[in-house]
Amino acid sequence: MKPWILMYHSVADYRDDPYLVTVRPERLDAQFSWLRRGGLRGVGVGELLAARSRGAARGLVGLTFDDGYRDFADTVVPLLHRHGFGATVYVVAGMLGGQNHWDPEGDRKDLMTAADVAAVADAGMEVGAHGMTHVRLDGSIDAAGLAREVSASGHVLSDLVGRPVTGFCYPYGAHDARTVTAVAAAGYDHACATGRPPDPGPLALPRTYVGDRDGALRLAAKRGRHAAAEVREAAGARPASREGPPLSTAGRG
């Protein structure tokens, strides 16, 4: 069965979040506490997959934070340490020190600087690539643009953290066969999508969206849906849906 991987974005108090991708710090703390009460420990995707290959992934859940917001360094890392967790942060490598310009509405949010990225890696977090500019990688992007977004982002981040970057996350979850091929050619060994992709696998890992409204009952239901989907897919059924935020905002990544 594929491991359970949770998808977060920003963790902060907020005024306007039309895409439902921000979780308040106190809610994240409560969600981490729920995981611990259930005997689960959060880890980065690379650690999760390595443990799975050894048959040692029982009790582990993947934690991912897309976009590389500054609040990951300031707020999330201390919470992760408090709970004894790890995580993967997927960084938009060409926007270091900038803001989430790709969101036309809602709060402007600062992104981590190069120094922040190096610091969170030194703090034990896995750094993964999320493209150079947070553009969709399926559809109209040309071959040169696709190669730059996929390959260059990993090289930039590897130079910052001083180690290979082996994980990728598709902006908006958007990927197709050509995108997956480019990710493999760039040397990544795992990549995350959003929801349950049509052809899940190491380069299109399914993830469960978690938002600010998700308390204990909703998290339990989402864990149950993940397990049920795994059973269906193991029996040969296609993924039934793409779980994510409400339909108006689904596919953020």
Buried (B, 14 or more C-beta within 10 A) or exposed (E): EBBBBBBBBBBBEBEEBEBBBBBBBEBBBBBBEBBBEEEBBBBBBBBBBBBBEEEEBEEBBBBBBBBBBBBBBBBBBEBBEEBEBBBBBBBBBBBBEBBBEBBEEBBEBBBBBBEBBBBBBEEBBBBBBBBBBBBBBBEEBEEEBBBBBBBBBBBBBBEBBEEEBBBBBBBBBBBEEBBBEBBBEBBBBBBBBBBBBEEBEEBBBBBBBBBBEBEEEEBEEBBEBBEEBBEBBEEEEEBEEBBBBEEEBBBBB
